[in-house]
């Protein structure tokens, strides 16, 4: 057998790459290294701006030249870093040497020793991950999440008055509207969205064990905590003053738990829509040229919802592992978080793939109102709840002497099919007021939807 040429192991880097490649802009080895260069360059600029160790501030042109190292970071620079790391066997040290080379090329050798000054690798890494995760959430994941949310919100409003037989425990139950049921999902997703948008991205820059020891040794007079805070906040992050060698990753656990929560809500949506398709409530819109089944020509398989379901499960499992393991580090630091964090992009990638499937799947279904109406018309027994509740109200108001109306309706309807005429005859024979009889005999499963339509107004539309 002829060996294959080099192949991606993950489907995210193969079959699904066109959908998820934007995650790699930030949460890839190259994206991480670019962020590390950002931190190293900005630390150089910060130190010189504050004239540390009698160093004069850099000129505007010198700062711009340093920042162009980041702006022009591409294929050649990725290869150069890999070459340096092959010697250093240390990724952050390779980044330091890379920056030093650029300083030499720019004639800035005088500040070379400020590169990675008083910094442990984790000072650079924790800020780099905070930047790359933040940018992935803001630039990639949230836009995809909002696109699904907007599609759902639009459907909820459009279908707010379309009556639908509910199914509690898989059994016919008090009707709702299709729009209201979708609005429930929207409301849940909006709450999680607000939590994600309000999350903090923490960073530390305090040395080998979080004590500023090297900093203080170099300049005992400087207010290093204040300088550290200013630097971290200057990157758009929240400063963490109390850490070991590593930033404790609690913010990451909080974020990943929230995204995992969103994943699980979306998973619930995927399984429900799949079920509604199987029940005939939704009809899938045929796509020209697409094959549903390799052997059964009539089929249109709900693969987008099935793919979303599977990818949400994978993503949630990875985010769960990340949130559970990253918050623990032996004593002042161990290296387990290093390998673990390299899988952050994989977790986001599977979630992003699911979001894409959901967005497209929701755009390829239509409502089968005839089927919805037919199901309602074949389940008049769901009005038993309304009848026994009205009887109770009548008894309480002194308009009836009926005893145990619940048992009465259970005997009439439980495990049985009843028709509209059966209920009309039953209601007209009840010891209740004429007004109550009129309300009940005019009621149908399709109109027994309560305030479902109006409840959709609770969405933030």
Beta strands, then each sheet from edge to edge (+ up, - down):
strand 1: 163-168
strand 2: 171-177
strand 3: 202-203
strand 4: 238-239
strand 5: 282-284
strand 6: 365-367
sheet 1: 1+ 2-
sheet 2: 3+ 4+
sheet 3: 5+ 6-
end
